[in-house]
Amino acid sequence: MKPVVLIAEELAPAAVDVLAHDFDVRHVDGTDRPALLTALAEANAVIVRSATLIDTEAVAAAPRLRVVARAGVGLDNVEVPAATARGVMVVNAPTSNIVSAAEQAIALLLAVARNTASASTALKAGEWKRSKYTGVEIQGKTVGVVGLGRIGVLFAARMAAFGTRLVAYDPYIQPARAAQLGVRLVGLEELLRESDFISIHLPKTPETVGLIGEKELAMVKPGVRIVNAARGGLVDEQALADAIAEGRVAGAGIDVYGKEPCTASPLFAFDNVVATPHLGASTVEAQDKAGLAVARSVKLALQGEFVPDAVNVQAGGVVAEDVRPLLPLAEKLGRVFTAVAGGVAASVTVEVRGEIVAHEVSVLKLAATKGLFASVVEEQVTYVNAPHLAAARGVEVALTTHTETIDHPNLVTLAGALPDGRSVSVSGTVTSTGSRDVFRLTEVDGFDLELGAEGILLFFRYADRPGVVGLVGSILGAAGVNIAAMQVARREAGGEALMTLTVDSALDAELLSSAADSIGAVAASAADLREE
C-alpha cells in the first residue's frame, strides 16, 4: 500500500501533483475536528496551512504519522514538542513568502507616505481634497530596518533603489555583512532617533514581544512612520496609537496584530494608519511556493531522505550539494557498524576526512546515528528521533573532521567502543560513475576492503584456512541465495580473516547461523543496506 498523505486545507494543484504518483493522497476539512482525528488514524503525513490545529491530541490520533507539513512560515498551529516526542518530523516553507512579505512592507510604507488608503476612501465617498492628503517623498530619507533576516534583507535591497539611507538594528549580523548590503548597523535607540521610516522584520520570541513600546516610541524622530508586517505583538498597539494621537508618529502601516483575527484595534481610529488583515503571504505566488515546498519535503521525508526544511531536526538547514551523497553513506555505515558490533556501542565517533569538510558536515553525524539504531529498535528511526534514541541508551555520538585523507578524496569512518571494551570501526566513500553515486566499503574493523555497499551485506569472521570460500558459496547456493560480490581480507596467512559478501536476498537467522557454524566463524552478521 502507498503511504497516505492527508491534505487538511487547500493546496495548489501543482503541489498535489508532486504527491499524487507516489502516495495515496486524501483530503479532509482540517477545521472539522472529529473528521480530522478520524482521518489521521491512517495518515503517514499531514499537510496544513494556518486553520488546522495539530496538537498533542492530533499527534496521538495518528500512530503512523511521520511528518507534519505546514504550507507557510509560521508554526503557531503545530505543537512541535508533541511531534518531536513521537519522532514525527515537522516541516514548513520558510522561504515561500519572503518576497511577498517584503513587498507587503514596501506597499504599506508607500501607502502611509502618500496617504493612499485614506485618499482613496475619501474620493470614493465623493470628496476631492488633494491638499488634505499631501504626502512625503521617500528619496533621501533614512529608513530603519529592525531585523536583517531574509525578509529584512529583501526589504532593504528594494528600499535602496528609492535612494534612501539605510540603517539597521540586528545584534546577530556581522557589520561586514551589513556593509555588503549597503546598510549601516546601529543600536536600537540610534535607529529610533534617526529614522524617518521604520520597518520591522523580526520573528516573534519572548525577547522581541513588545520591542517597540511606550519607552521606545518616546525616542523616535518626530514625524516618523512605522510599518509592521512581521508579527503581531512586536509593536505595542496601544502605545503606537497614543504616539500617533500625540503627533509624534505621523502614520503607520500595520498588517499583523497581537491577537488575530483582529477586527477592533485602537489603531483603526486614525486615517493615517493603513491596516490590512495579515496579507504578507497572501499572493498567488507565495501560496504556490509554500504548497510546492512542503509537498517536496513530505516526499523526501516519506522516502527516508534528509529534509532541509525540517524544524525539529538537529543539524537542519541547507545541505551542500557535495555533502548530499555522503548522507546515505553515513547511514549505511551506521547500519554496518551495528551489524559488525553485534549490538549498540557505548560511544561512536563519526570521522569525516577530505575536501568535503570545507562544507558544514554535522548532518553526517545525524545520518550515522539514524543508521546505528535502524535495526536495533522496534520503532521507526528518523532524523528526528535518532538523537533521542542515542541519548536514551547512553550512546555518545561525536563528530571530528580532518582535511587530509589517504587514497580517497573523501572518507567517512565510524569508530566506537562497545560496552565489553572491544573497539569497532567501519569506513566508506562515495565514487561517481556518470550520473550515479556508488557507495563503497573501504575498511571494516581494521580489515582493508574495496567492496560495493549495495544490497545485503554479510560478514563472517573466522580463522584463515583453505576451502572456506567454497563452503560458504555452496551453503548459500543450496539455499538459493545468489552472491553478487565477495571479498576476503586477512591480517596474515592462517590468522584472523574477514569475508564480506553482498547477496541478492536476505538470509533468515537459522541459515546465517548454520553458515557461520560450518566455517567456524566467531561472528556472523548481516546488514540490509537496500534503499527503503
C-alpha positions in Angstrom: 0.0 0.0 0.0 1.1 3.5 -0.7 1.8 5.8 2.2 -1.1 8.1 3.0 -0.7 11.9 2.7 -3.6 13.8 4.3 -4.2 17.3 3.0 -6.3 19.2 5.5 -6.5 22.6 3.8 -6.5 23.8 0.2 -3.2 23.2 -1.6 -2.0 24.3 -5.0 -2.8 21.8 -7.7 0.8 21.6 -8.7 1.7 20.6 -5.2 -0.9 17.8 -5.2 0.6 16.6 -8.5 4.0 16.2 -6.8 2.5 13.7 -4.4 -0.2 12.0 -6.5 2.0 9.4 -8.2 3.8 8.0 -5.2 1.3 8.4 -2.4 -2.3 7.9 -1.5 -3.5 11.5 -1.3 -6.6 12.1 0.8 -8.4 15.2 1.7 -10.2 16.3 4.9 -11.5 19.6 6.3 -9.0 20.4 9.0 -11.4 22.6 10.9 -13.8 19.7 11.3 -12.0 18.2 14.4 -13.8 14.8 14.6 -13.2 14.3 10.8 -9.6 15.3 11.1 -8.9 12.9 14.0 -10.5 10.1 12.2 -8.6 10.7 9.0 -5.3 11.0 10.9 -5.6 7.3 12.0 -4.2 6.1 8.7 -2.1 9.1 7.8 1.7 8.9 7.3 1.9 12.7 6.6 -0.5 15.6 7.0 -0.3 19.0 5.3 -1.9 22.0 6.8 -2.0 25.8 6.5 -3.0 28.0 9.4 -6.5 26.9 10.2 -5.8 23.3 11.2 -4.5 22.6 14.7 -2.0 19.7 15.0 -1.6 19.4 18.8 -0.9 16.5 21.2 -4.3 15.0 20.7 -3.9 15.1 16.9 -0.5 13.5 17.0 -1.7 10.8 19.4 -4.5 10.0 16.9 -2.0 9.3 14.2 0.1 6.2 15.1 1.6 6.0 11.6 2.4 9.7 11.3 5.9 10.5 10.1 5.7 14.1 9.0 3.6 17.2 9.7 4.0 19.9 7.0 2.8 23.5 7.4 2.4 25.2 4.0 3.7 28.5 5.2 6.3 30.0 7.5 4.7 30.2 11.0 4.1 27.1 13.1 1.7 28.6 15.7 -0.9 25.9 14.9 1.6 22.9 15.3 2.8 21.7 18.7 6.3 20.9 17.6 7.4 19.4 21.0 4.5 16.9 20.8 5.5 15.8 17.3 9.2 15.6 18.3 8.4 13.4 21.3 6.8 10.9 18.9 9.7 11.1 16.3 7.4 13.0 13.9 9.2 15.4 11.6 7.8 18.9 11.3 8.5 20.9 8.2 7.4 24.3 6.9 8.2 26.5 3.9 10.5 29.2 5.4 11.3 31.0 2.1 8.0 30.6 0.3 6.6 34.0 1.2 9.7 36.1 1.8 9.3 38.1 -1.4 5.6 38.7 -0.8 6.2 39.7 2.8 8.9 42.2 1.8 6.7 43.6 -0.9 3.8 44.0 1.5 6.0 46.0 3.9 7.0 48.3 1.0 3.4 48.6 -0.1 2.4 49.7 3.4 5.3 52.2 3.6 4.4 53.8 0.3 0.7 53.9 1.2 1.5 55.6 4.6 3.9 58.0 3.0 1.3 59.1 0.4 -1.9 58.7 2.4 -3.1 56.4 -0.4 -5.8 54.4 1.6 -7.5 57.4 3.2 -7.4 59.4 0.0 -9.0 56.5 -1.9 -11.7 56.1 0.7 -12.5 59.9 0.6 -12.6 60.0 -3.2 -15.0 57.1 -3.3 -17.2 58.9 -0.8 -17.4 61.9 -3.2 -14.6 64.1 -1.8 -11.9 65.7 -4.0 -9.5 67.1 -1.4 -6.0 66.9 -2.8 -4.3 69.2 -0.3 -5.7 67.2 2.7 -3.7 64.1 1.6 -0.4 65.7 0.8 2.3 63.1 1.5 6.1 62.9 1.7 8.8 61.5 -0.6 11.0 58.6 0.3 14.1 59.6 -1.6 16.8 61.0 0.6 15.1 59.8 3.8 16.5 57.5 6.4 14.9 54.1 6.6 15.4 52.0 9.7 15.2 48.2 9.3 14.7 46.3 12.5 15.9 42.8 11.8 18.1 41.8 8.8 16.9 38.3 8.3 15.8 37.0 4.9 12.8 39.4 4.6 14.6 42.3 6.1 17.4 41.9 3.6 15.0 41.8 0.7 13.2 44.9 2.0 16.5 46.8 2.4 17.6 45.9 -1.1 14.4 47.2 -2.6 14.4 50.4 -0.5 17.9 51.2 -1.6 16.5 51.6 -5.1 14.5 54.5 -3.8 17.6 56.4 -3.0 17.2 56.1 0.8 19.8 55.9 3.6 19.6 52.6 5.3 20.3 51.9 8.9 19.5 48.6 10.7 19.3 47.1 14.2 20.2 43.4 14.3 22.6 42.1 17.1 23.1 38.8 15.2 24.5 40.1 12.0 28.2 41.0 11.4 29.0 44.6 10.4 30.8 43.4 7.3 27.7 41.6 6.1 25.6 44.7 6.7 28.1 46.8 4.8 27.8 44.4 1.8 24.1 45.2 1.8 24.7 48.9 1.9 23.3 49.1 5.4 24.8 50.8 8.5 24.4 48.8 11.7 23.3 50.9 14.7 21.8 50.3 18.1 18.0 50.3 18.5 17.9 53.7 20.2 20.0 55.3 17.5 17.8 53.8 14.8 14.7 55.2 16.6 16.2 58.7 16.8 17.5 58.8 13.2 14.8 57.1 11.1 12.1 58.8 9.0 10.6 55.4 8.3 10.9 52.2 10.4 10.0 48.8 9.2 10.1 45.8 11.5 11.3 42.3 10.3 11.8 40.1 13.4 10.5 36.7 14.5 8.1 36.7 17.5 10.1 35.4 20.5 9.9 36.2 24.2 12.7 38.7 23.7 11.0 40.6 20.8 7.4 40.8 22.1 6.8 44.5 22.9 10.2 45.5 21.5 8.6 48.8 20.3 6.6 50.1 23.2 5.9 53.3 25.1 9.6 53.9 26.1 10.9 53.3 22.5 8.2 55.5 20.9 9.2 58.3 23.2 12.6 58.3 21.5 11.5 58.4 17.8 12.2 61.2 15.4 9.1 63.4 15.2 7.1 62.6 12.1 8.4 59.0 11.8 6.2 56.5 10.0 6.2 52.9 11.3 5.5 49.6 9.4 5.0 46.2 10.9 4.3 43.4 8.5 6.3 40.8 10.5 4.5 39.5 13.6 1.8 40.9 15.9 2.9 42.0 19.3 6.3 43.3 18.3 4.8 46.8 18.4 2.6 47.7 21.4 -0.6 48.7 19.5 -1.9 51.0 22.3 1.4 52.7 22.8 1.6 53.3 19.0 -2.0 54.7 18.9 -1.1 57.1 21.7 2.1 58.2 19.9 0.0 58.9 16.7 -2.6 60.8 18.7 0.1 63.0 20.2 1.6 63.6 16.8 5.0 62.1 17.5 4.3 59.4 14.9 3.0 60.6 11.6 1.4 57.3 10.5 1.7 53.6 10.5 1.2 50.6 8.2 0.1 47.5 10.1 -0.5 44.0 8.7 -0.2 42.0 11.9 -1.8 42.1 15.4 -1.3 40.8 18.8 -4.4 38.7 18.6 -5.8 37.5 15.3 -8.3 37.7 13.7 -8.4 41.3 14.7 -11.4 43.5 13.9 -11.0 46.1 16.6 -7.8 48.0 17.5 -7.1 51.5 18.8 -5.1 52.0 15.6 -8.2 51.7 13.4 -9.4 55.1 14.6 -6.8 57.0 12.6 -6.9 58.0 8.9 -3.1 57.9 8.8 -3.0 54.3 9.7 -3.1 51.7 6.9 -4.4 48.5 8.3 -4.6 45.2 6.4 -5.7 41.7 7.6 -2.3 39.9 7.7 -1.8 39.8 3.9 2.0 39.4 3.9 1.9 35.9 2.4 -1.4 36.4 0.6 -0.2 36.3 -3.0 -0.8 33.6 -5.6 2.9 33.1 -6.0 3.6 32.7 -2.2 0.8 30.2 -1.8 2.0 28.1 -4.7 5.6 28.2 -3.5 4.5 27.1 0.0 2.5 24.2 -1.3 5.2 23.0 -3.6 7.9 23.4 -1.0 6.1 21.3 1.6 5.0 18.7 -1.0 8.6 18.1 -1.9 9.6 18.0 1.8 6.9 15.4 2.5 8.1 13.3 -0.4 11.7 13.4 0.9 10.6 12.6 4.4 8.5 9.6 3.4 11.3 8.3 1.3 13.6 8.4 4.3 15.7 11.3 2.9 17.1 14.3 4.8 14.7 17.3 4.7 16.5 20.7 4.9 13.3 22.5 6.0 12.6 20.2 9.0 12.4 22.5 12.0 12.8 19.8 14.7 15.8 18.0 13.2 19.3 18.6 14.7 21.7 19.9 12.1 18.8 21.0 10.0 19.3 23.6 7.2 20.6 23.6 3.7 23.0 20.7 2.9 25.7 21.5 0.4 25.3 19.6 -2.9 28.7 18.0 -2.4 27.7 16.7 1.1 24.3 15.2 0.0 25.8 11.9 -1.4 27.5 11.3 1.9 24.2 11.3 3.8 23.1 7.8 2.7 26.7 6.6 3.0 26.9 7.7 6.7 23.6 6.0 7.4 24.8 2.8 5.7 28.0 2.8 7.7 25.9 3.2 10.8 24.0 0.0 9.9 27.2 -1.8 9.1 28.8 -0.7 12.4 25.9 -2.1 14.4 25.8 -5.3 12.4 29.5 -5.9 12.9 29.5 -4.9 16.5 26.5 -7.2 17.2 24.9 -4.6 19.4 24.8 -1.0 20.5 28.1 0.8 21.2 28.8 2.9 24.3 30.2 5.7 22.1 30.8 6.3 18.5 32.9 8.9 16.7 32.0 9.9 13.2 35.2 11.0 11.4 34.9 12.9 8.1 38.1 13.4 6.1 38.9 15.2 2.9 37.9 18.3 0.9 34.3 17.9 1.9 35.0 19.3 5.4 35.2 22.8 3.8 31.4 22.5 4.0 29.1 22.1 7.0 29.1 18.3 7.7 27.4 18.0 11.1 24.4 16.4 9.3 26.6 13.4 8.6 26.7 12.6 12.4 22.9 12.7 12.4 22.7 10.3 9.4 25.1 7.9 11.0 23.1 8.0 14.3 20.0 7.1 12.3 21.8 4.1 10.8 23.2 2.9 14.1 19.7 2.3 15.5 17.8 1.3 12.4 18.0 -2.4 13.1 18.0 -2.5 17.0 14.8 -0.7 18.0 11.2 -1.6 17.1 10.1 1.9 16.4 10.9 3.6 13.1 14.1 5.5 13.3 14.0 9.0 11.8 16.2 12.1 11.6 14.0 13.5 14.3 14.2 10.8 17.0 17.7 9.3 16.3 19.5 11.7 18.7 16.8 11.0 21.4 17.3 7.2 20.9 21.0 7.6 21.4 20.6 9.8 24.5 18.1 7.4 26.0 20.5 4.5 25.6 23.5 6.5 26.8 25.3 6.4 23.5 27.5 9.4 22.9 28.0 10.2 19.2 30.7 12.7 18.4 32.0 14.3 15.1 35.5 15.0 14.1 36.8 16.5 10.8 40.2 16.4 9.0 41.2 18.0 5.8 43.8 15.3 4.9 42.9 11.9 3.6 44.7 8.9 2.0 43.6 7.1 -1.2 40.2 8.7 -1.3 39.1 12.3 -1.9 36.6 12.0 0.9 36.2 9.3 3.6 33.7 8.7 6.4 34.7 6.5 9.3 32.6 5.3 12.3 34.8 4.2 15.2 33.4 3.2 18.5 33.8 1.4 21.8 31.5 -1.4 22.9 30.3 -2.0 26.5 32.6 -5.0 26.8 35.7 -2.9 25.9 36.0 -4.0 22.2 36.6 -1.4 19.5 34.9 -1.5 16.1 35.4 0.7 13.1 33.9 0.9 9.5 34.9 3.3 6.7 33.4 4.1 3.3 33.5 6.5 0.5 31.4 7.6 -2.5 32.5 7.4 -6.1 30.6 8.8 -9.0 30.1 6.8 -12.2 28.3 9.1 -14.7 25.0 10.1 -13.0 25.1 7.5 -10.3 26.8 7.6 -6.9 28.4 4.3 -5.8 28.9 3.5 -2.1 31.9 1.5 -1.2 33.2 0.0 2.0 36.9 0.6 2.4 37.5 -0.8 5.9 35.7 -3.0 8.4 37.1 -3.5 11.9 40.7 -2.9 10.7 40.4 -5.1 7.5 41.0 -3.1 4.3 38.3 -3.7 1.7 37.2 -2.2 -1.6 33.7 -3.5 -2.0 30.4 -2.0 -3.1 28.0 -1.4 -0.2 24.8 -2.0 -2.1 22.3 -4.8 -1.4 22.5 -7.1 1.6 25.9 -7.4 3.3 27.1 -10.5 5.1 30.1 -10.6 7.4 32.0 -13.7 8.5 35.0 -13.5 10.9 37.0 -16.8 11.0 40.4 -18.4 11.1 42.0 -18.2 7.7 42.3 -21.7 6.0 41.6 -23.3 2.6 38.1 -24.2 1.5 36.1 -21.6 3.5 35.1 -19.5 0.5 33.9 -22.6 -1.4 32.0 -23.9 1.6 30.2 -20.6 2.1 29.3 -20.4 -1.6 27.9 -24.0 -1.5 25.8 -23.3 1.6 24.3 -20.1 0.1 23.8 -21.7 -3.3 22.0 -24.6 -1.9 19.7 -22.1 -0.1 19.0 -20.3 -3.4 20.9 -17.2 -2.3 22.9 -15.5 -5.1 26.3 -13.9 -4.3 26.7 -10.5 -6.1 30.2 -9.8 -4.8 32.7 -11.0 -2.3 36.0 -10.0 -0.8 38.2 -11.7 1.8 40.7 -9.8 3.9 43.1 -11.2 6.4 45.7 -9.9 8.8 48.2 -12.7 7.9 48.2 -16.2 6.4 46.4 -18.5 8.8 45.4 -15.6 11.0 42.1 -13.9 11.6 40.1 -13.3 8.3 37.0 -11.4 7.4 34.8 -12.4 4.5 32.4 -9.8 3.2 29.7 -10.6 0.7 26.8 -8.8 -1.0 23.9 -11.1 -1.8 20.6 -10.6 -3.6 18.2 -11.9 -1.0 18.1 -11.9 2.8 19.1 -14.9 4.9 17.0 -16.0 7.9 18.7 -16.2 11.2 18.8 -20.1 11.1 20.6 -20.2 7.7 23.1 -17.5 8.8 23.9 -19.3 12.0 24.3 -22.6 10.1 26.7 -21.0 7.6 28.7 -19.5 10.5 28.9 -22.8 12.3 30.0 -24.6 9.2 33.1 -22.5 8.8 33.8 -22.0 12.5 33.1 -18.3 12.3 33.4 -16.4 15.6 30.9 -13.8 14.5 28.4 -13.5 11.7 26.2 -10.5 11.0 24.0 -9.2 8.2 23.0 -5.7 7.4 20.3 -4.9 4.9 21.5 -1.8 3.1 18.9 -1.7 0.4 17.3 1.7 -0.1 13.9 2.0 1.7 
